[in-house]
Amino acid sequence: MRSLLPRRQSSLKRAKFFLFIWLIIFTFSSLLAQENKPITLTSSQELPKRLSRLAEPGDVLLAGPGLKVIFGGNSRPIMTHANYAGGDAKGTIIGIAPPEGEADGQVHVGTPVLRSQSQTRYVNYSEVKFPSKWEQGQAVIQASGAFASADGKKLSVKTTYAVNLNAGRVDITSTITNTGQESWSDLSYSLLFDPFHSYSFTPFHQVYHRSLNFRLYQKRRHGLAWINLNPLPQASTPLPGRLAPGDSFKVNYILLTDAKPSRLLEKIYELLKVTAFPARILLPTEAPGWKEIVVSQVLSGATFFRAIIESSEGAVDFPLPEGVYRVTGHFYPAVVETYLAIEKGRENQARLRLPLMGRLSLRLQDSQGKPVPGKITFIGLQPTRTPYFRPENPVETSRSFETFKNSCFPPPEGLELELPVGTYFVSASRGPEYSLDQRVVEIIADSPQELGFVVDRVVEKPGLISLDPHMHTIFSDGTVDIAARLQSLVAEGVEVAIATDHNIVTDYSPVLKRLGLEKELIVASGTEVTMPDMIHFNVYPLPYKETEQRKGAIEPVAEVVSSLFTASRAKSSQALLQVNHPRAGTLGYFNNYQLDLLSASTVKETFDFGFDILEVMNGAAPLSSNAIAMQDWLHLINRGRFYPLVGSSDSHTIDGGEPGYSRTYVLYDRKEQEAVDLKAVLQAVRQGKSFASTGPLVDLRVNDNFTYGDLVAVKPGPVSFKIKVWAAPWVEVDEVRLIFNGHYRLIFPVKEKSRSVVKMEELVTIQVSEDTAVVAEVIGKKSLYPLLQQPSDSGQLRDAVLPYAVTNPIFIDANGDGQYNPPWPKTIEEVKASTLRGRIISR
């Protein structure tokens, strides 16, 4: 018996071993079989939230060794990264990422996009076919749908996704076919690509790099690339353009992902058959925090590489085609450059070195020594570079970020800075009602400095309060978070601010309280309802609703503007509807609906006049498209349609797009320390008791007592007009104009005393024989740079940021019937778009 026991134990061990091996093979085969099939998500517990926050039960997951991807299985609308309406989820890719790690793979890719007759339309897929299984990591998904236009034209759409689960690649082909009896003309077709991320680069250049039509995104923990393989349309000739009955048109794209963006770039060059060589940039290890590297070709200026680099990395490697490149390192606040020549057969390497740094202590106070809010701006004097202070990390936020940031906001206790050695022009300010403190400073490495700046109120404005009713943050297409937006508003002396991100309601209140700025600024929530090719308009105030996808904003989907206005008033019957930048290219309502430029006599038939106020001044350049909007506004008044004007900044950033310029000064009188009644302020805006300004203040009176927004009865004959213009000493005013019923009646050259506050004060008597709308306009011809870091692009006055103000009208009733009778017929003819021949005004 003893001799048989070891033999039995040996047999048992062998049996267990073979059973173990069989279980491994069976388990692996089962897993492999499961991986070779699409997985329909059936419960919220199965949803891969990190891969896509858009995923819902019913969506379909495909996973392999090189890729995981989610397709929308159910029909539902998708909001774009910038909060626009973005088509439907069904049959589109809503998540894609490498299999390793917890990559943030949310995207929306594949919705068919039609553009014809200046209108953009999304096509929804009605049918999606998934494979029951796939071989060798290759899966094909097909989606199809149809579209019929309002005038009876028809199209069918068929899109094929060839998914390579081993290589992290999706080849996408989409074909449209004219299934109707009429030809399409002026037709453009493409597929939507929304990466839900902003930080990216493309080397594409219309002249030098037309074949490099791709964009690479550095997302959290992976890279994503979109390659456009289609012919490039001419600027005025869309593709396919004309599509006759029975004809088809096809577009092709490649979607790639990889855990390493540099490796992804290698794959792209290989696919496009572009020879590229390894390049290396050596980085200073002593630079704290994350940094950015930008590599651009010297000849074309096109960006061939861009990346956020973590602090621990001492070098970055990536491929580059042959050529000479400028390498820029942003080490916040230091900006350094070098050059790199890429050639075959040599070591393609460059090194970025930090400059010497000097320490600086900043304080901002008034002449009594009390700390005050404001901003301090640094501009490098050649050869010293302008500093670039650290923005929000765009890879982490997934949003746009400040690419120019040279101002800071010292707290009451002061601010410690390190700056590269050199000489700087330094400007301390607190908006147009305060003095400036400006000087040239040299920063030396071994000589710490303490700099104190003094700004005082120099302009009194009793009975006025400043309002900026149009601005953005990273919650739509802005580049700053709420905290930075609030700091910048306070630094520019704005007293009331309206949050108006695109198609979503943003609430500034919690951050305002956290920053302790409640005494400096009043905030309210609103939204900018944004429909491409149709209209941009603000709705405010609105309650913030956390549980709603758009936080209280309407869904921006409609065939006509009337539907958007109706939905907005249903949200809040007391809200103001403010039409924004009406002549700003295809963003402008008046452009899109072709309001007659000469006299507002005609307009496209579906135009809706049911808004409340008009943003005549958008930004701080009065001679841009704002000048056309001003003429439109006067034309509408002449036709008996008075929409009180406002001035807004439409600020998306801070430096180079400062909030508060333009702003609206509202007639509102309150006692010191009394809380602001926002409802009363907005009611005054609704009544036109306000003026728009980039700095100058205006008081216009008729017969001593009546001002903008008022109706005053007079007898035909001489009427007394009193006008006063005042501003900070550094704000120059050249002319003051009185406009009667849209015509310049008087122009006063301003002969101010040097550096005075009161620019002009006049009492004039003018003969008035008919009902008249009287507007005052103020303009200066000296740029507001560098307080506003928006130099004229053309170097000409028309593109400059200038001192400017324009009032709402005083209505004079000269015939005694108790109303203003406009000089032109009230009728504005509504005509079909095909009969209009309008000119699109660029921004």
RAZIPE-V983839 format. One record per residue. N is the residue number from 1. RES is the residue in three letters. PSI is psi as a letter, one per 40 degrees, with the letter a starting at -180 (* if undefined). Layout:
n: (N:N)
res: (RES:RES)
psi: (PSI:PSI)
This chain:
n: (1:2:3:4:5:6:7:8:9:10:11:12:13:14:15:16:17:18:19:20:21:22:23:24:25:26:27:28:29:30:31:32:33:34:35:36:37:38:39:40:41:42:43:44:45:46:47:48:49:50:51:52:53:54:55:56:57:58:59:60:61:62:63:64:65:66:67:68:69:70:71:72:73:74:75:76:77:78:79:80:81:82:83:84:85:86:87:88:89:90:91:92:93:94:95:96:97:98:99:100:101:102:103:104:105:106:107:108:109:110:111:112:113:114:115:116:117:118:119:120:121:122:123:124:125:126:127:128:129:130:131:132:133:134:135:136:137:138:139:140:141:142:143:144:145:146:147:148:149:150:151:152:153:154:155:156:157:158:159:160:161:162:163:164:165:166:167:168:169:170:171:172:173:174:175:176:177:178:179:180:181:182:183:184:185:186:187:188:189:190:191:192:193:194:195:196:197:198:199:200:201:202:203:204:205:206:207:208:209:210:211:212:213:214:215:216:217:218:219:220:221:222:223:224:225:226:227:228:229:230:231:232:233:234:235:236:237:238:239:240:241:242:243:244:245:246:247:248:249:250:251:252:253:254:255:256:257:258:259:260:261:262:263:264:265:266:267:268:269:270:271:272:273:274:275:276:277:278:279:280:281:282:283:284:285:286:287:288:289:290:291:292:293:294:295:296:297:298:299:300:301:302:303:304:305:306:307:308:309:310:311:312:313:314:315:316:317:318:319:320:321:322:323:324:325:326:327:328:329:330:331:332:333:334:335:336:337:338:339:340:341:342:343:344:345:346:347:348:349:350:351:352:353:354:355:356:357:358:359:360:361:362:363:364:365:366:367:368:369:370:371:372:373:374:375:376:377:378:379:380:381:382:383:384:385:386:387:388:389:390:391:392:393:394:395:396:397:398:399:400:401:402:403:404:405:406:407:408:409:410:411:412:413:414:415:416:417:418:419:420:421:422:423:424:425:426:427:428:429:430:431:432:433:434:435:436:437:438:439:440:441:442:443:444:445:446:447:448:449:450:451:452:453:454:455:456:457:458:459:460:461:462:463:464:465:466:467:468:469:470:471:472:473:474:475:476:477:478:479:480:481:482:483:484:485:486:487:488:489:490:491:492:493:494:495:496:497:498:499:500:501:502:503:504:505:506:507:508:509:510:511:512:513:514:515:516:517:518:519:520:521:522:523:524:525:526:527:528:529:530:531:532:533:534:535:536:537:538:539:540:541:542:543:544:545:546:547:548:549:550:551:552:553:554:555:556:557:558:559:560:561:562:563:564:565:566:567:568:569:570:571:572:573:574:575:576:577:578:579:580:581:582:583:584:585:586:587:588:589:590:591:592:593:594:595:596:597:598:599:600:601:602:603:604:605:606:607:608:609:610:611:612:613:614:615:616:617:618:619:620:621:622:623:624:625:626:627:628:629:630:631:632:633:634:635:636:637:638:639:640:641:642:643:644:645:646:647:648:649:650:651:652:653:654:655:656:657:658:659:660:661:662:663:664:665:666:667:668:669:670:671:672:673:674:675:676:677:678:679:680:681:682:683:684:685:686:687:688:689:690:691:692:693:694:695:696:697:698:699:700:701:702:703:704:705:706:707:708:709:710:711:712:713:714:715:716:717:718:719:720:721:722:723:724:725:726:727:728:729:730:731:732:733:734:735:736:737:738:739:740:741:742:743:744:745:746:747:748:749:750:751:752:753:754:755:756:757:758:759:760:761:762:763:764:765:766:767:768:769:770:771:772:773:774:775:776:777:778:779:780:781:782:783:784:785:786:787:788:789:790:791:792:793:794:795:796:797:798:799:800:801:802:803:804:805:806:807:808:809:810:811:812:813:814:815:816:817:818:819:820:821:822:823:824:825:826:827:828:829:830:831:832:833:834:835:836:837:838:839:840:841:842:843)
res: (MET:ARG:SER:LEU:LEU:PRO:ARG:ARG:GLN:SER:SER:LEU:LYS:ARG:ALA:LYS:PHE:PHE:LEU:PHE:ILE:TRP:LEU:ILE:ILE:PHE:THR:PHE:SER:SER:LEU:LEU:ALA:GLN:GLU:ASN:LYS:PRO:ILE:THR:LEU:THR:SER:SER:GLN:GLU:LEU:PRO:LYS:ARG:LEU:SER:ARG:LEU:ALA:GLU:PRO:GLY:ASP:VAL:LEU:LEU:ALA:GLY:PRO:GLY:LEU:LYS:VAL:ILE:PHE:GLY:GLY:ASN:SER:ARG:PRO:ILE:MET:THR:HIS:ALA:ASN:TYR:ALA:GLY:GLY:ASP:ALA:LYS:GLY:THR:ILE:ILE:GLY:ILE:ALA:PRO:PRO:GLU:GLY:GLU:ALA:ASP:GLY:GLN:VAL:HIS:VAL:GLY:THR:PRO:VAL:LEU:ARG:SER:GLN:SER:GLN:THR:ARG:TYR:VAL:ASN:TYR:SER:GLU:VAL:LYS:PHE:PRO:SER:LYS:TRP:GLU:GLN:GLY:GLN:ALA:VAL:ILE:GLN:ALA:SER:GLY:ALA:PHE:ALA:SER:ALA:ASP:GLY:LYS:LYS:LEU:SER:VAL:LYS:THR:THR:TYR:ALA:VAL:ASN:LEU:ASN:ALA:GLY:ARG:VAL:ASP:ILE:THR:SER:THR:ILE:THR:ASN:THR:GLY:GLN:GLU:SER:TRP:SER:ASP:LEU:SER:TYR:SER:LEU:LEU:PHE:ASP:PRO:PHE:HIS:SER:TYR:SER:PHE:THR:PRO:PHE:HIS:GLN:VAL:TYR:HIS:ARG:SER:LEU:ASN:PHE:ARG:LEU:TYR:GLN:LYS:ARG:ARG:HIS:GLY:LEU:ALA:TRP:ILE:ASN:LEU:ASN:PRO:LEU:PRO:GLN:ALA:SER:THR:PRO:LEU:PRO:GLY:ARG:LEU:ALA:PRO:GLY:ASP:SER:PHE:LYS:VAL:ASN:TYR:ILE:LEU:LEU:THR:ASP:ALA:LYS:PRO:SER:ARG:LEU:LEU:GLU:LYS:ILE:TYR:GLU:LEU:LEU:LYS:VAL:THR:ALA:PHE:PRO:ALA:ARG:ILE:LEU:LEU:PRO:THR:GLU:ALA:PRO:GLY:TRP:LYS:GLU:ILE:VAL:VAL:SER:GLN:VAL:LEU:SER:GLY:ALA:THR:PHE:PHE:ARG:ALA:ILE:ILE:GLU:SER:SER:GLU:GLY:ALA:VAL:ASP:PHE:PRO:LEU:PRO:GLU:GLY:VAL:TYR:ARG:VAL:THR:GLY:HIS:PHE:TYR:PRO:ALA:VAL:VAL:GLU:THR:TYR:LEU:ALA:ILE:GLU:LYS:GLY:ARG:GLU:ASN:GLN:ALA:ARG:LEU:ARG:LEU:PRO:LEU:MET:GLY:ARG:LEU:SER:LEU:ARG:LEU:GLN:ASP:SER:GLN:GLY:LYS:PRO:VAL:PRO:GLY:LYS:ILE:THR:PHE:ILE:GLY:LEU:GLN:PRO:THR:ARG:THR:PRO:TYR:PHE:ARG:PRO:GLU:ASN:PRO:VAL:GLU:THR:SER:ARG:SER:PHE:GLU:THR:PHE:LYS:ASN:SER:CYS:PHE:PRO:PRO:PRO:GLU:GLY:LEU:GLU:LEU:GLU:LEU:PRO:VAL:GLY:THR:TYR:PHE:VAL:SER:ALA:SER:ARG:GLY:PRO:GLU:TYR:SER:LEU:ASP:GLN:ARG:VAL:VAL:GLU:ILE:ILE:ALA:ASP:SER:PRO:GLN:GLU:LEU:GLY:PHE:VAL:VAL:ASP:ARG:VAL:VAL:GLU:LYS:PRO:GLY:LEU:ILE:SER:LEU:ASP:PRO:HIS:MET:HIS:THR:ILE:PHE:SER:ASP:GLY:THR:VAL:ASP:ILE:ALA:ALA:ARG:LEU:GLN:SER:LEU:VAL:ALA:GLU:GLY:VAL:GLU:VAL:ALA:ILE:ALA:THR:ASP:HIS:ASN:ILE:VAL:THR:ASP:TYR:SER:PRO:VAL:LEU:LYS:ARG:LEU:GLY:LEU:GLU:LYS:GLU:LEU:ILE:VAL:ALA:SER:GLY:THR:GLU:VAL:THR:MET:PRO:ASP:MET:ILE:HIS:PHE:ASN:VAL:TYR:PRO:LEU:PRO:TYR:LYS:GLU:THR:GLU:GLN:ARG:LYS:GLY:ALA:ILE:GLU:PRO:VAL:ALA:GLU:VAL:VAL:SER:SER:LEU:PHE:THR:ALA:SER:ARG:ALA:LYS:SER:SER:GLN:ALA:LEU:LEU:GLN:VAL:ASN:HIS:PRO:ARG:ALA:GLY:THR:LEU:GLY:TYR:PHE:ASN:ASN:TYR:GLN:LEU:ASP:LEU:LEU:SER:ALA:SER:THR:VAL:LYS:GLU:THR:PHE:ASP:PHE:GLY:PHE:ASP:ILE:LEU:GLU:VAL:MET:ASN:GLY:ALA:ALA:PRO:LEU:SER:SER:ASN:ALA:ILE:ALA:MET:GLN:ASP:TRP:LEU:HIS:LEU:ILE:ASN:ARG:GLY:ARG:PHE:TYR:PRO:LEU:VAL:GLY:SER:SER:ASP:SER:HIS:THR:ILE:ASP:GLY:GLY:GLU:PRO:GLY:TYR:SER:ARG:THR:TYR:VAL:LEU:TYR:ASP:ARG:LYS:GLU:GLN:GLU:ALA:VAL:ASP:LEU:LYS:ALA:VAL:LEU:GLN:ALA:VAL:ARG:GLN:GLY:LYS:SER:PHE:ALA:SER:THR:GLY:PRO:LEU:VAL:ASP:LEU:ARG:VAL:ASN:ASP:ASN:PHE:THR:TYR:GLY:ASP:LEU:VAL:ALA:VAL:LYS:PRO:GLY:PRO:VAL:SER:PHE:LYS:ILE:LYS:VAL:TRP:ALA:ALA:PRO:TRP:VAL:GLU:VAL:ASP:GLU:VAL:ARG:LEU:ILE:PHE:ASN:GLY:HIS:TYR:ARG:LEU:ILE:PHE:PRO:VAL:LYS:GLU:LYS:SER:ARG:SER:VAL:VAL:LYS:MET:GLU:GLU:LEU:VAL:THR:ILE:GLN:VAL:SER:GLU:ASP:THR:ALA:VAL:VAL:ALA:GLU:VAL:ILE:GLY:LYS:LYS:SER:LEU:TYR:PRO:LEU:LEU:GLN:GLN:PRO:SER:ASP:SER:GLY:GLN:LEU:ARG:ASP:ALA:VAL:LEU:PRO:TYR:ALA:VAL:THR:ASN:PRO:ILE:PHE:ILE:ASP:ALA:ASN:GLY:ASP:GLY:GLN:TYR:ASN:PRO:PRO:TRP:PRO:LYS:THR:ILE:GLU:GLU:VAL:LYS:ALA:SER:THR:LEU:ARG:GLY:ARG:ILE:ILE:SER:ARG)
psi: (d:d:d:d:d:d:d:d:d:d:d:d:d:d:d:d:d:d:d:d:d:d:d:d:d:d:d:d:d:d:d:d:d:d:d:e:i:i:h:h:h:e:i:d:d:e:h:g:d:d:d:h:e:e:i:i:h:e:i:h:h:h:i:a:e:e:i:h:i:h:i:h:e:i:h:i:i:h:h:i:d:e:e:i:h:f:a:i:d:h:e:i:h:e:h:h:i:i:d:i:a:g:i:g:e:h:i:h:h:e:h:h:h:h:h:h:f:f:h:h:h:i:h:i:h:d:h:h:h:i:i:d:i:i:i:f:e:h:i:h:h:h:i:i:a:i:h:h:i:d:e:e:i:i:i:i:h:h:h:h:h:h:h:g:e:d:e:f:i:h:h:h:h:h:h:i:h:h:e:a:e:i:i:i:i:f:h:h:h:i:i:h:h:h:e:f:i:d:h:i:i:h:e:h:h:d:d:d:f:d:e:f:g:i:h:h:h:h:i:h:e:i:i:h:i:h:h:h:e:i:i:h:i:i:d:e:h:i:h:e:c:h:h:i:h:e:i:i:h:i:i:h:i:h:h:i:i:i:d:h:d:d:d:d:d:d:d:d:d:d:d:e:f:h:h:i:i:h:i:h:h:h:i:h:e:e:h:i:i:i:i:h:h:h:h:i:h:d:d:d:e:i:h:e:i:h:i:h:h:i:d:e:h:e:i:h:h:i:i:h:i:i:a:h:i:h:h:h:h:h:e:g:e:h:h:i:i:i:i:h:h:h:i:h:e:i:h:g:i:i:h:h:h:i:i:i:i:i:i:h:h:h:i:h:i:a:e:e:e:h:h:i:i:a:i:h:h:h:h:h:h:h:e:h:i:h:i:g:i:h:a:i:h:d:d:d:d:e:i:i:i:h:e:h:g:e:i:i:g:h:i:d:e:i:h:h:i:h:i:i:i:a:i:i:h:h:h:h:i:f:i:e:e:i:i:i:h:i:i:h:h:h:h:i:d:f:g:i:i:h:h:h:i:h:h:i:h:e:h:i:g:h:e:i:i:i:h:h:f:h:i:i:a:e:e:b:f:i:e:i:i:d:d:d:d:d:d:d:d:d:d:e:e:h:d:h:i:h:h:f:i:h:f:i:h:h:h:e:d:d:d:d:d:d:e:f:e:d:e:d:h:h:i:i:i:a:i:h:h:h:h:i:e:c:i:h:i:i:h:i:i:i:i:h:h:d:e:i:d:e:f:e:i:i:h:g:h:i:d:i:d:d:d:d:d:d:d:d:d:d:d:h:d:e:i:h:h:h:h:i:g:e:f:g:b:e:e:h:d:d:d:d:e:f:h:h:d:d:e:f:d:i:i:i:d:e:i:h:e:f:i:d:i:h:g:d:h:h:a:e:g:e:e:a:e:d:d:d:d:d:d:d:d:d:d:d:d:e:e:e:g:h:h:h:i:i:h:i:d:f:h:e:a:c:h:e:f:h:i:e:g:i:i:h:h:h:h:h:h:i:i:h:e:h:i:h:g:d:d:d:d:d:d:d:d:d:e:f:g:i:i:i:i:e:d:i:i:h:h:h:i:h:f:d:d:h:a:h:e:i:h:h:h:i:i:h:a:h:h:h:h:h:h:h:h:i:i:i:d:e:h:h:h:d:i:h:i:h:h:h:f:e:i:h:d:h:h:h:h:h:g:i:i:h:f:i:d:h:d:i:h:i:h:i:h:h:h:h:e:i:h:h:h:h:h:h:h:h:i:i:e:h:i:e:i:e:d:h:g:g:i:h:d:e:e:i:d:d:e:i:h:i:h:i:i:h:i:i:i:h:h:h:h:e:e:e:e:e:i:h:h:i:e:i:i:d:h:h:h:h:i:i:d:d:e:i:g:i:h:h:h:i:*)
